[in-house]
Amino acid sequence: MISPIKYHNNKIIIIDQRKLPNKRVYETISDIKSLYNAIKNLKIRGAPLIGIAAAYGVCLSSYLNSKKSNDDYKNSILMDIGFLKSSRPTAINLFNILNKAEKIVKTGKLQQEISIDIIKFAKRIHTDDSNMCEKIGFYGDKLIKNDMHILTHCNTGIFATGGIGTALGIIYKSKLSNKNPIVYIGETRPLLQGARLSAYELSQESIVCFIIPDNARTYIFDKYRIDIVIVGADRIAMNGDTANKIGTFDIAINAKYFNVPFYIAASSTTFDRSIATGIEIPIEMRDDEELYKIGYQGLKNSKVDFINPAFDITPGELINGIITEKGIIYPPYEKNITNFI
């Protein structure tokens, strides 16, 4: 399995996902600003993988500041943690992991002990995410029947997580179970994570898949066979409202209309226990430049403005279930999420 990130010799090595699938370019990150830019500019993407990258970023900060006095060492790491938190606002994994790392630094006494604890923490985060992906795949596979037609969105596989993935992980498990899934993937404009990344992943595993235009989804639901929808998540409120890649809400509305079950696949680390509803989830607005690249070049110097949200919020009432590493959570979410996690 391709590894999109690793920590080796006090450096972070990533695959630049912007270059896929045409080129597999590895980049070595040796400073915090470069890591910040890699997250911000989507060289690294996917909520779980961003969290893993942030954890390794704290390891890198510890190494870079290791020659400082104990207090300066700790303060410098805490400043780097704050900087990394500002890279992207929506995915909760980034904040959950950095908050835990922050606690390790603040409560630690000696520099050497903190350094060891941070490295252990980051490796555990990576391993835990891989294990959670396996378990999500196990529970999700129970929903999949032979020859099912599955619609998914964006990329939720090995390029988004520390393991086989969440929604795509379920598809991989169903392939291993000889259920022969057939997958439909939206392009996921404007950066085409579905067409570039998910289709690439699935085709490498000889899974039948079709790329569809994002604005053709209603047609696909109407004219083709879709048995189930499974997508990922970047943050889930305690009532089940879910932030995911822009276009997810549209898919959920279509699924409801055409009576197709709609599931979220996400680890328990994706739940935000501090918010009651999706209204409280911050939505990242991306730069206009991303839209100029896909056919609007002639408007770059005009007075036309663009609106480019990276995520939307799918109401919990449109979600049939949330597949986690602990099992599947069903409505009512206000009660069951609290009891489950």
C-alpha positions as CSV (number, residue, x, y, z in Angstrom):
1,M,0.0,0.0,0.0
2,I,1.3,3.5,-0.9
3,S,2.2,5.5,2.2
4,P,1.3,9.2,1.7
5,I,3.3,10.3,4.7
6,K,6.1,9.1,7.0
7,Y,8.5,10.6,9.6
8,H,12.1,9.6,9.0
9,N,15.4,11.1,10.2
10,N,13.7,14.1,11.8
11,K,11.9,15.0,8.5
12,I,8.4,14.5,7.2
13,I,8.2,12.8,3.8
14,I,5.0,13.3,1.9
15,I,3.5,12.6,-1.5
16,D,2.5,15.9,-3.2
17,Q,-1.1,15.0,-3.9
18,R,-1.6,17.9,-6.3
19,K,0.6,16.0,-8.8
20,L,-1.3,12.8,-8.7
21,P,-2.2,10.7,-10.7
22,N,0.2,11.8,-13.4
23,K,3.3,11.9,-11.2
24,R,4.1,10.5,-7.8
25,V,6.4,13.2,-6.3
26,Y,7.8,12.8,-2.9
27,E,8.6,16.0,-0.9
28,T,10.8,16.2,2.2
29,I,9.6,18.7,4.8
30,S,12.2,20.0,7.2
31,D,10.6,23.1,8.7
32,I,7.2,24.1,10.1
33,K,6.4,26.8,7.6
34,S,6.8,24.2,4.8
35,L,4.4,21.8,6.6
36,Y,1.9,24.6,7.1
37,N,2.0,25.4,3.4
38,A,1.7,21.7,2.5
39,I,-1.5,21.5,4.5
40,K,-2.8,24.8,3.4
41,N,-2.1,24.2,-0.3
42,L,-3.4,20.6,-0.3
43,K,-0.2,18.8,-0.9
44,I,-1.5,16.9,2.2
45,R,-5.3,16.6,2.5
46,G,-8.0,14.5,4.1
47,A,-9.0,15.1,7.7
48,P,-7.2,12.1,9.3
49,L,-4.1,12.6,7.2
50,I,-3.9,16.3,8.1
51,G,-4.1,15.2,11.8
52,I,-1.2,12.7,11.3
53,A,0.8,15.4,9.5
54,A,0.2,17.8,12.4
55,A,1.4,15.2,14.9
56,Y,4.6,14.7,13.0
57,G,4.9,18.4,12.8
58,V,5.2,18.6,16.5
59,C,7.9,16.0,16.4
60,L,9.7,18.1,13.8
61,S,9.3,21.2,16.0
62,S,10.7,19.4,19.0
63,Y,13.8,18.4,16.9
64,L,14.3,21.9,15.5
65,N,14.1,23.5,18.9
66,S,16.1,20.9,20.8
67,K,19.2,23.1,21.3
68,K,17.2,25.7,23.2
69,S,16.7,26.0,27.0
70,N,13.9,24.0,28.5
71,D,11.4,26.9,28.7
72,D,12.3,28.3,25.3
73,Y,12.0,24.8,23.8
74,K,8.5,24.3,25.2
75,N,7.4,27.8,24.2
76,S,8.7,27.4,20.7
77,I,6.8,24.2,20.2
78,L,3.6,25.7,21.5
79,M,4.0,28.6,19.0
80,D,4.4,26.1,16.2
81,I,1.3,24.2,17.4
82,G,-0.7,27.5,17.3
83,F,0.7,28.2,13.8
84,L,-0.3,24.8,12.5
85,K,-3.8,25.1,13.9
86,S,-4.3,28.1,11.6
87,S,-3.6,26.1,8.5
88,R,-7.2,24.9,7.8
89,P,-10.3,25.5,9.9
90,T,-12.9,22.8,9.2
91,A,-11.4,19.3,9.8
92,I,-11.5,18.6,13.6
93,N,-8.7,16.0,13.6
94,L,-6.1,18.8,13.2
95,F,-7.3,20.5,16.4
96,N,-8.0,17.4,18.4
97,I,-4.5,16.1,17.8
98,L,-2.7,19.4,18.3
99,N,-4.6,20.0,21.5
100,K,-3.4,16.6,22.8
101,A,0.2,17.4,21.7
102,E,-0.1,20.8,23.4
103,K,-1.0,19.1,26.7
104,I,2.1,16.8,26.4
105,V,4.3,19.8,26.0
106,K,2.8,21.9,28.7
107,T,2.7,19.1,31.3
108,G,6.1,17.7,30.5
109,K,9.1,18.7,32.6
110,L,12.4,17.8,30.9
111,Q,13.1,18.3,27.2
112,Q,14.3,14.8,26.6
113,E,11.1,13.3,28.1
114,I,8.9,15.6,26.1
115,S,10.7,14.7,22.9
116,I,10.3,11.0,23.5
117,D,6.6,11.4,24.5
118,I,5.8,13.5,21.4
119,I,7.4,10.9,19.0
120,K,5.5,8.1,20.7
121,F,2.3,10.1,20.5
122,A,2.7,10.8,16.8
123,K,3.4,7.2,15.9
124,R,0.5,6.1,18.0
125,I,-1.8,8.6,16.1
126,H,-0.7,7.1,12.8
127,T,-1.1,3.5,13.9
128,D,-4.4,4.1,15.6
129,D,-5.8,5.7,12.5
130,S,-4.7,2.8,10.4
131,N,-6.5,0.4,12.8
132,M,-9.6,2.5,12.9
133,C,-9.8,2.4,9.1
134,E,-9.7,-1.4,9.2
135,K,-12.5,-1.5,11.7
136,I,-14.6,1.0,9.8
137,G,-14.1,-1.2,6.7
138,F,-15.2,-4.3,8.7
139,Y,-18.5,-2.7,9.9
140,G,-19.2,-1.0,6.6
141,D,-18.7,-4.2,4.7
142,K,-21.7,-5.6,6.5
143,L,-23.9,-3.1,4.6
144,I,-22.6,-4.1,1.2
145,K,-24.2,-6.9,-0.8
146,N,-22.9,-8.6,-3.9
147,D,-22.6,-6.5,-7.0
148,M,-23.8,-3.3,-5.2
149,H,-23.5,0.0,-7.0
150,I,-21.9,2.5,-4.6
151,L,-21.7,6.2,-5.0
152,T,-19.0,8.1,-3.2
153,H,-17.5,11.6,-3.1
154,C,-14.1,13.2,-3.0
155,N,-11.2,11.0,-1.7
156,T,-11.4,9.0,1.5
157,G,-8.8,6.3,0.9
158,I,-5.1,5.9,1.4
159,F,-4.4,9.5,0.4
160,A,-6.7,10.9,3.1
161,T,-5.9,8.6,6.1
162,G,-3.3,6.6,7.8
163,G,-4.6,3.3,6.5
164,I,-7.0,1.9,3.8
165,G,-9.4,4.8,4.3
166,T,-12.9,5.3,5.6
167,A,-15.5,5.3,2.8
168,L,-13.1,3.8,0.3
169,G,-11.8,1.5,3.0
170,I,-15.3,-0.1,3.0
171,I,-15.2,-0.5,-0.7
172,Y,-11.7,-2.2,-0.5
173,K,-13.1,-4.6,2.2
174,S,-16.1,-5.4,0.0
175,K,-13.7,-6.2,-2.9
176,L,-11.7,-8.5,-0.6
177,S,-15.0,-10.2,0.4
178,N,-15.5,-10.9,-3.4
179,K,-18.7,-8.7,-3.5
180,N,-17.6,-7.1,-6.7
181,P,-18.6,-3.5,-5.9
182,I,-19.3,-1.0,-8.8
183,V,-18.4,2.5,-7.8
184,Y,-19.5,5.9,-9.1
185,I,-17.2,8.9,-8.2
186,G,-18.0,12.5,-8.6
187,E,-15.2,14.6,-10.1
188,T,-15.2,16.8,-6.9
189,R,-14.5,20.2,-8.4
190,P,-12.6,22.4,-8.5
191,L,-9.6,20.3,-7.5
192,L,-10.9,16.9,-8.7
193,Q,-10.0,14.8,-5.7
194,G,-12.6,12.2,-6.9
195,A,-11.4,12.0,-10.4
196,R,-7.7,12.3,-9.7
197,L,-7.3,10.4,-6.4
198,S,-10.2,8.1,-5.7
199,A,-10.5,6.8,-9.3
200,Y,-6.7,6.3,-9.3
201,E,-6.8,4.3,-6.0
202,L,-9.7,2.1,-7.1
203,S,-8.3,1.4,-10.5
204,Q,-5.0,0.2,-8.9
205,E,-7.1,-2.4,-7.1
206,S,-9.0,-3.4,-10.2
207,I,-12.3,-2.1,-8.8
208,V,-14.9,-1.1,-11.4
209,C,-15.5,2.6,-11.2
210,F,-17.0,5.4,-13.2
211,I,-16.1,9.1,-13.0
212,I,-19.2,11.3,-13.3
213,P,-19.5,15.1,-13.6
214,D,-20.5,16.6,-10.3
215,N,-23.5,18.3,-12.0
216,A,-24.7,14.9,-13.4
217,R,-25.4,13.3,-10.1
218,T,-29.2,13.7,-10.3
219,Y,-29.2,12.2,-13.7
220,I,-27.1,9.3,-12.4
221,F,-29.5,8.7,-9.5
222,D,-32.4,8.8,-11.9
223,K,-31.1,6.8,-14.9
224,Y,-28.6,4.5,-13.4
225,R,-28.6,2.0,-10.5
226,I,-27.3,3.4,-7.2
227,D,-27.8,1.1,-4.2
228,I,-26.0,3.0,-1.5
229,V,-24.1,6.2,-0.9
230,I,-21.0,6.2,1.4
231,V,-19.0,9.3,2.0
232,G,-16.4,10.6,4.5
233,A,-16.5,13.5,7.0
234,D,-14.3,16.2,8.2
235,R,-16.3,17.1,11.4
236,I,-19.5,15.7,12.9
237,A,-21.6,17.7,15.4
238,M,-23.4,15.9,18.2
239,N,-26.7,15.9,16.4
240,G,-25.2,14.1,13.4
241,D,-24.8,17.2,11.2
242,T,-21.7,16.5,9.1
243,A,-19.2,18.7,7.4
244,N,-17.7,17.1,4.3
245,K,-16.4,18.1,0.9
246,I,-18.6,20.6,-0.9
247,G,-21.3,18.7,-2.9
248,T,-22.0,16.2,-0.1
249,F,-25.2,17.9,0.9
250,D,-26.4,17.8,-2.8
251,I,-25.8,14.1,-2.8
252,A,-27.7,13.5,0.4
253,I,-30.7,15.4,-1.0
254,N,-30.6,13.3,-4.1
255,A,-30.3,10.1,-2.1
256,K,-33.3,11.1,0.0
257,Y,-35.4,11.9,-3.1
258,F,-34.5,8.6,-4.8
259,N,-34.8,6.6,-1.6
260,V,-31.1,5.5,-1.6
261,P,-29.5,5.0,1.9
262,F,-26.9,7.6,2.7
263,Y,-24.0,6.8,5.1
264,I,-21.1,8.6,6.6
265,A,-17.9,6.7,7.3
266,A,-15.6,8.3,9.8
267,S,-13.6,7.5,12.9
268,S,-14.8,8.6,16.4
269,T,-12.0,11.3,16.3
270,T,-14.1,13.1,13.7
271,F,-16.9,13.9,16.2
272,D,-16.7,17.4,17.8
273,R,-18.0,17.0,21.3
274,S,-18.0,20.8,21.8
275,I,-20.7,21.6,19.3
276,A,-24.4,20.7,19.2
277,T,-25.2,21.3,15.5
278,G,-23.5,21.9,12.2
279,I,-24.3,25.7,12.4
280,E,-21.2,25.9,14.6
281,I,-18.8,24.3,12.2
282,P,-16.5,26.8,10.4
283,I,-16.5,26.4,6.6
284,E,-13.3,27.0,4.9
285,M,-13.4,29.4,1.8
286,R,-10.7,28.6,-0.7
287,D,-8.9,31.0,-3.0
288,D,-10.3,32.1,-6.3
289,E,-7.2,30.8,-8.0
290,E,-8.4,27.2,-7.7
291,L,-11.4,28.1,-9.9
292,Y,-9.3,30.1,-12.5
293,K,-7.4,26.9,-13.2
294,I,-10.4,24.9,-14.5
295,G,-11.7,27.1,-17.3
296,Y,-12.1,30.6,-16.0
297,Q,-8.7,32.0,-16.9
298,G,-10.3,34.7,-19.1
299,L,-12.1,36.1,-16.1
300,K,-9.0,36.4,-13.9
301,N,-8.6,40.1,-14.5
302,S,-12.3,41.0,-14.7
303,K,-14.5,42.3,-11.9
304,V,-16.2,38.9,-11.5
305,D,-16.1,37.5,-8.0
306,F,-16.0,33.8,-7.1
307,I,-17.4,31.9,-4.2
308,N,-15.4,28.8,-3.4
309,P,-16.4,26.9,-0.3
310,A,-14.4,23.8,0.5
311,F,-17.1,22.1,2.5
312,D,-20.9,22.0,3.2
313,I,-23.0,20.7,6.1
314,T,-25.3,17.7,5.6
315,P,-28.1,17.7,8.2
316,G,-28.2,14.6,10.4
317,E,-31.8,14.0,9.3
318,L,-30.5,13.0,5.8
319,I,-28.0,10.5,7.1
320,N,-29.1,6.9,7.6
321,G,-26.1,5.9,9.7
322,I,-22.6,6.9,10.7
323,I,-20.0,4.0,10.3
324,T,-17.3,4.2,12.9
325,E,-14.5,1.9,14.2
326,K,-16.9,1.1,17.1
327,G,-19.8,0.1,14.9
328,I,-22.6,1.9,13.1
329,I,-24.5,4.8,14.8
330,Y,-28.1,5.2,13.9
331,P,-30.6,8.0,14.6
332,P,-31.6,9.6,16.9
333,Y,-28.0,11.0,16.8
334,E,-28.5,13.5,19.7
335,K,-28.9,10.5,22.0
336,N,-26.9,7.7,20.3
337,I,-23.7,9.6,19.5
338,T,-23.3,10.6,23.1
339,N,-23.9,7.0,24.2
340,F,-21.7,5.5,21.5
341,I,-18.5,7.6,21.7
